[in-house]
Amino acid sequence: AATVKVLLPNFRAIFASFRTDEEERSYRNSAILKFAGFVTMCAVMSIIATKHKLRLKQLA
């Protein structure tokens, strides 16, 4: 089977080339912190939902 490779430009590298190293580091750190916050909030909401579900089962 033949595969077709589509060459897409590396948009991150293109945009990074217009920023200073300090700006790029700032964007990267901001993205990492936002992602970590998102994952943390997902875990917290999952724990709360599980506890709420267990509490409802005990009442029934």
Jmol script that loads the backbone (N, CA, C; Angstrom):
load data "model"
ATOM      1  N   ALA A   1       0.849  -1.179   0.000  1.00  0.00           N
ATOM      2  CA  ALA A   1       0.000   0.000   0.000  1.00  0.00           C
ATOM      3  C   ALA A   1       0.890   1.236   0.000  1.00  0.00           C
ATOM      4  N   ALA A   2       0.572   2.121  -0.882  1.00  0.00           N
ATOM      5  CA  ALA A   2       1.349   3.358  -0.992  1.00  0.00           C
ATOM      6  C   ALA A   2       0.845   4.367   0.031  1.00  0.00           C
ATOM      7  N   THR A   3       1.770   5.038   0.644  1.00  0.00           N
ATOM      8  CA  THR A   3       1.389   6.071   1.606  1.00  0.00           C
ATOM      9  C   THR A   3       1.760   7.430   1.041  1.00  0.00           C
ATOM     10  N   VAL A   4       0.910   8.375   1.313  1.00  0.00           N
ATOM     11  CA  VAL A   4       1.145   9.737   0.847  1.00  0.00           C
ATOM     12  C   VAL A   4       1.532  10.576   2.050  1.00  0.00           C
ATOM     13  N   LYS A   5       2.689  11.187   1.981  1.00  0.00           N
ATOM     14  CA  LYS A   5       3.137  12.045   3.075  1.00  0.00           C
ATOM     15  C   LYS A   5       2.871  13.493   2.690  1.00  0.00           C
ATOM     16  N   VAL A   6       2.160  14.163   3.554  1.00  0.00           N
ATOM     17  CA  VAL A   6       1.879  15.573   3.333  1.00  0.00           C
ATOM     18  C   VAL A   6       2.852  16.360   4.193  1.00  0.00           C
ATOM     19  N   LEU A   7       3.625  17.193   3.572  1.00  0.00           N
ATOM     20  CA  LEU A   7       4.602  17.984   4.303  1.00  0.00           C
ATOM     21  C   LEU A   7       3.958  19.291   4.744  1.00  0.00           C
ATOM     22  N   LEU A   8       3.754  19.403   6.036  1.00  0.00           N
ATOM     23  CA  LEU A   8       3.195  20.627   6.592  1.00  0.00           C
ATOM     24  C   LEU A   8       4.316  21.444   7.203  1.00  0.00           C
ATOM     25  N   PRO A   9       4.211  22.739   7.099  1.00  0.00           N
ATOM     26  CA  PRO A   9       5.250  23.564   7.727  1.00  0.00           C
ATOM     27  C   PRO A   9       5.175  23.457   9.245  1.00  0.00           C
ATOM     28  N   ASN A  10       6.301  23.600   9.884  1.00  0.00           N
ATOM     29  CA  ASN A  10       6.365  23.565  11.340  1.00  0.00           C
ATOM     30  C   ASN A  10       5.976  24.953  11.848  1.00  0.00           C
ATOM     31  N   PHE A  11       4.681  25.125  12.131  1.00  0.00           N
ATOM     32  CA  PHE A  11       4.175  26.443  12.512  1.00  0.00           C
ATOM     33  C   PHE A  11       4.814  26.954  13.794  1.00  0.00           C
ATOM     34  N   ARG A  12       5.101  26.056  14.722  1.00  0.00           N
ATOM     35  CA  ARG A  12       5.720  26.489  15.978  1.00  0.00           C
ATOM     36  C   ARG A  12       7.080  27.115  15.702  1.00  0.00           C
ATOM     37  N   ALA A  13       7.853  26.485  14.840  1.00  0.00           N
ATOM     38  CA  ALA A  13       9.179  27.017  14.504  1.00  0.00           C
ATOM     39  C   ALA A  13       9.067  28.336  13.750  1.00  0.00           C
ATOM     40  N   ILE A  14       8.068  28.445  12.884  1.00  0.00           N
ATOM     41  CA  ILE A  14       7.882  29.688  12.133  1.00  0.00           C
ATOM     42  C   ILE A  14       7.562  30.831  13.085  1.00  0.00           C
ATOM     43  N   PHE A  15       6.606  30.630  13.983  1.00  0.00           N
ATOM     44  CA  PHE A  15       6.242  31.690  14.917  1.00  0.00           C
ATOM     45  C   PHE A  15       7.367  31.967  15.908  1.00  0.00           C
ATOM     46  N   ALA A  16       8.081  30.926  16.316  1.00  0.00           N
ATOM     47  CA  ALA A  16       9.180  31.103  17.268  1.00  0.00           C
ATOM     48  C   ALA A  16      10.297  31.939  16.666  1.00  0.00           C
ATOM     49  N   SER A  17      10.467  31.860  15.370  1.00  0.00           N
ATOM     50  CA  SER A  17      11.548  32.621  14.736  1.00  0.00           C
ATOM     51  C   SER A  17      11.310  34.126  14.815  1.00  0.00           C
ATOM     52  N   PHE A  18      10.082  34.550  15.062  1.00  0.00           N
ATOM     53  CA  PHE A  18       9.765  35.973  15.175  1.00  0.00           C
ATOM     54  C   PHE A  18       9.835  36.469  16.616  1.00  0.00           C
ATOM     55  N   ARG A  19      10.124  35.577  17.554  1.00  0.00           N
ATOM     56  CA  ARG A  19      10.183  35.957  18.969  1.00  0.00           C
ATOM     57  C   ARG A  19      11.611  35.857  19.483  1.00  0.00           C
ATOM     58  N   THR A  20      11.876  36.606  20.543  1.00  0.00           N
ATOM     59  CA  THR A  20      13.171  36.471  21.206  1.00  0.00           C
ATOM     60  C   THR A  20      13.148  35.196  22.043  1.00  0.00           C
ATOM     61  N   ASP A  21      14.311  34.763  22.485  1.00  0.00           N
ATOM     62  CA  ASP A  21      14.388  33.559  23.320  1.00  0.00           C
ATOM     63  C   ASP A  21      13.593  33.740  24.608  1.00  0.00           C
ATOM     64  N   GLU A  22      13.649  34.939  25.165  1.00  0.00           N
ATOM     65  CA  GLU A  22      12.917  35.197  26.412  1.00  0.00           C
ATOM     66  C   GLU A  22      11.402  35.128  26.192  1.00  0.00           C
ATOM     67  N   GLU A  23      10.922  35.681  25.071  1.00  0.00           N
ATOM     68  CA  GLU A  23       9.486  35.604  24.768  1.00  0.00           C
ATOM     69  C   GLU A  23       9.062  34.152  24.546  1.00  0.00           C
ATOM     70  N   GLU A  24       9.880  33.402  23.828  1.00  0.00           N
ATOM     71  CA  GLU A  24       9.564  31.994  23.567  1.00  0.00           C
ATOM     72  C   GLU A  24       9.505  31.208  24.870  1.00  0.00           C
ATOM     73  N   ARG A  25      10.450  31.452  25.772  1.00  0.00           N
ATOM     74  CA  ARG A  25      10.464  30.785  27.081  1.00  0.00           C
ATOM     75  C   ARG A  25       9.219  31.152  27.875  1.00  0.00           C
ATOM     76  N   SER A  26       8.829  32.422  27.802  1.00  0.00           N
ATOM     77  CA  SER A  26       7.637  32.881  28.518  1.00  0.00           C
ATOM     78  C   SER A  26       6.381  32.188  27.991  1.00  0.00           C
ATOM     79  N   TYR A  27       6.245  32.095  26.664  1.00  0.00           N
ATOM     80  CA  TYR A  27       5.094  31.413  26.066  1.00  0.00           C
ATOM     81  C   TYR A  27       5.078  29.937  26.463  1.00  0.00           C
ATOM     82  N   ARG A  28       6.255  29.306  26.432  1.00  0.00           N
ATOM     83  CA  ARG A  28       6.339  27.885  26.767  1.00  0.00           C
ATOM     84  C   ARG A  28       5.962  27.644  28.226  1.00  0.00           C
ATOM     85  N   ASN A  29       6.504  28.465  29.127  1.00  0.00           N
ATOM     86  CA  ASN A  29       6.185  28.309  30.550  1.00  0.00           C
ATOM     87  C   ASN A  29       4.704  28.541  30.807  1.00  0.00           C
ATOM     88  N   SER A  30       4.131  29.530  30.137  1.00  0.00           N
ATOM     89  CA  SER A  30       2.704  29.814  30.296  1.00  0.00           C
ATOM     90  C   SER A  30       1.866  28.623  29.831  1.00  0.00           C
ATOM     91  N   ALA A  31       2.238  28.043  28.703  1.00  0.00           N
ATOM     92  CA  ALA A  31       1.493  26.894  28.176  1.00  0.00           C
ATOM     93  C   ALA A  31       1.594  25.698  29.116  1.00  0.00           C
ATOM     94  N   ILE A  32       2.775  25.470  29.667  1.00  0.00           N
ATOM     95  CA  ILE A  32       2.964  24.345  30.593  1.00  0.00           C
ATOM     96  C   ILE A  32       2.125  24.543  31.845  1.00  0.00           C
ATOM     97  N   LEU A  33       2.131  25.765  32.387  1.00  0.00           N
ATOM     98  CA  LEU A  33       1.346  26.033  33.591  1.00  0.00           C
ATOM     99  C   LEU A  33      -0.151  25.900  33.327  1.00  0.00           C
ATOM    100  N   LYS A  34      -0.610  26.380  32.180  1.00  0.00           N
ATOM    101  CA  LYS A  34      -2.036  26.250  31.842  1.00  0.00           C
ATOM    102  C   LYS A  34      -2.422  24.781  31.689  1.00  0.00           C
ATOM    103  N   PHE A  35      -1.561  23.996  31.046  1.00  0.00           N
ATOM    104  CA  PHE A  35      -1.843  22.570  30.880  1.00  0.00           C
ATOM    105  C   PHE A  35      -1.865  21.859  32.228  1.00  0.00           C
ATOM    106  N   ALA A  36      -0.897  22.174  33.083  1.00  0.00           N
ATOM    107  CA  ALA A  36      -0.856  21.562  34.415  1.00  0.00           C
ATOM    108  C   ALA A  36      -2.101  21.938  35.214  1.00  0.00           C
ATOM    109  N   GLY A  37      -2.537  23.188  35.107  1.00  0.00           N
ATOM    110  CA  GLY A  37      -3.759  23.618  35.784  1.00  0.00           C
ATOM    111  C   GLY A  37      -4.976  22.871  35.270  1.00  0.00           C
ATOM    112  N   PHE A  38      -5.049  22.680  33.954  1.00  0.00           N
ATOM    113  CA  PHE A  38      -6.164  21.955  33.347  1.00  0.00           C
ATOM    114  C   PHE A  38      -6.210  20.512  33.847  1.00  0.00           C
ATOM    115  N   VAL A  39      -5.058  19.839  33.839  1.00  0.00           N
ATOM    116  CA  VAL A  39      -4.999  18.443  34.295  1.00  0.00           C
ATOM    117  C   VAL A  39      -5.365  18.353  35.769  1.00  0.00           C
ATOM    118  N   THR A  40      -4.864  19.293  36.574  1.00  0.00           N
ATOM    119  CA  THR A  40      -5.177  19.307  38.005  1.00  0.00           C
ATOM    120  C   THR A  40      -6.667  19.490  38.233  1.00  0.00           C
ATOM    121  N   MET A  41      -7.279  20.430  37.525  1.00  0.00           N
ATOM    122  CA  MET A  41      -8.715  20.666  37.700  1.00  0.00           C
ATOM    123  C   MET A  41      -9.533  19.452  37.255  1.00  0.00           C
ATOM    124  N   CYS A  42      -9.107  18.777  36.192  1.00  0.00           N
ATOM    125  CA  CYS A  42      -9.797  17.554  35.764  1.00  0.00           C
ATOM    126  C   CYS A  42      -9.734  16.496  36.861  1.00  0.00           C
ATOM    127  N   ALA A  43      -8.568  16.336  37.467  1.00  0.00           N
ATOM    128  CA  ALA A  43      -8.411  15.347  38.538  1.00  0.00           C
ATOM    129  C   ALA A  43      -9.259  15.718  39.746  1.00  0.00           C
ATOM    130  N   VAL A  44      -9.255  16.995  40.126  1.00  0.00           N
ATOM    131  CA  VAL A  44     -10.044  17.447  41.280  1.00  0.00           C
ATOM    132  C   VAL A  44     -11.530  17.223  41.031  1.00  0.00           C
ATOM    133  N   MET A  45     -12.011  17.593  39.848  1.00  0.00           N
ATOM    134  CA  MET A  45     -13.438  17.407  39.550  1.00  0.00           C
ATOM    135  C   MET A  45     -13.804  15.928  39.524  1.00  0.00           C
ATOM    136  N   SER A  46     -12.905  15.079  39.035  1.00  0.00           N
ATOM    137  CA  SER A  46     -13.157  13.644  39.019  1.00  0.00           C
ATOM    138  C   SER A  46     -13.254  13.093  40.437  1.00  0.00           C
ATOM    139  N   ILE A  47     -12.366  13.529  41.312  1.00  0.00           N
ATOM    140  CA  ILE A  47     -12.397  13.083  42.713  1.00  0.00           C
ATOM    141  C   ILE A  47     -13.681  13.545  43.390  1.00  0.00           C
ATOM    142  N   ILE A  48     -14.059  14.791  43.169  1.00  0.00           N
ATOM    143  CA  ILE A  48     -15.292  15.321  43.774  1.00  0.00           C
ATOM    144  C   ILE A  48     -16.503  14.552  43.264  1.00  0.00           C
ATOM    145  N   ALA A  49     -16.543  14.282  41.959  1.00  0.00           N
ATOM    146  CA  ALA A  49     -17.676  13.545  41.389  1.00  0.00           C
ATOM    147  C   ALA A  49     -17.750  12.134  41.959  1.00  0.00           C
ATOM    148  N   THR A  50     -16.610  11.488  42.126  1.00  0.00           N
ATOM    149  CA  THR A  50     -16.582  10.135  42.687  1.00  0.00           C
ATOM    150  C   THR A  50     -17.088  10.135  44.121  1.00  0.00           C
ATOM    151  N   LYS A  51     -16.624  11.100  44.921  1.00  0.00           N
ATOM    152  CA  LYS A  51     -17.083  11.184  46.311  1.00  0.00           C
ATOM    153  C   LYS A  51     -18.581  11.464  46.372  1.00  0.00           C
ATOM    154  N   HIS A  52     -19.064  12.326  45.489  1.00  0.00           N
ATOM    155  CA  HIS A  52     -20.490  12.651  45.462  1.00  0.00           C
ATOM    156  C   HIS A  52     -21.309  11.411  45.085  1.00  0.00           C
ATOM    157  N   LYS A  53     -20.812  10.651  44.101  1.00  0.00           N
ATOM    158  CA  LYS A  53     -21.515   9.440  43.672  1.00  0.00           C
ATOM    159  C   LYS A  53     -21.562   8.414  44.803  1.00  0.00           C
ATOM    160  N   LEU A  54     -20.456   8.256  45.531  1.00  0.00           N
ATOM    161  CA  LEU A  54     -20.425   7.309  46.652  1.00  0.00           C
ATOM    162  C   LEU A  54     -21.382   7.748  47.756  1.00  0.00           C
ATOM    163  N   ARG A  55     -21.447   9.045  48.006  1.00  0.00           N
ATOM    164  CA  ARG A  55     -22.346   9.565  49.035  1.00  0.00           C
ATOM    165  C   ARG A  55     -23.806   9.315  48.651  1.00  0.00           C
ATOM    166  N   LEU A  56     -24.130   9.476  47.368  1.00  0.00           N
ATOM    167  CA  LEU A  56     -25.499   9.217  46.914  1.00  0.00           C
ATOM    168  C   LEU A  56     -25.854   7.738  47.054  1.00  0.00           C
ATOM    169  N   LYS A  57     -24.889   6.844  46.800  1.00  0.00           N
ATOM    170  CA  LYS A  57     -25.143   5.410  46.950  1.00  0.00           C
ATOM    171  C   LYS A  57     -25.408   5.052  48.410  1.00  0.00           C
ATOM    172  N   GLN A  58     -24.712   5.711  49.338  1.00  0.00           N
ATOM    173  CA  GLN A  58     -24.904   5.430  50.759  1.00  0.00           C
ATOM    174  C   GLN A  58     -26.285   5.885  51.221  1.00  0.00           C
ATOM    175  N   LEU A  59     -26.797   6.966  50.651  1.00  0.00           N
ATOM    176  CA  LEU A  59     -28.111   7.477  51.048  1.00  0.00           C
ATOM    177  C   LEU A  59     -29.241   6.606  50.511  1.00  0.00           C
ATOM    178  N   ALA A  60     -29.006   5.915  49.413  1.00  0.00           N
ATOM    179  CA  ALA A  60     -30.069   5.123  48.784  1.00  0.00           C
ATOM    180  C   ALA A  60     -30.310   3.813  49.492  1.00  0.00           C
TER     181      ALA A  60
END
end "model"
wireframe off; spacefill off
backbone 0.3
color backbone group
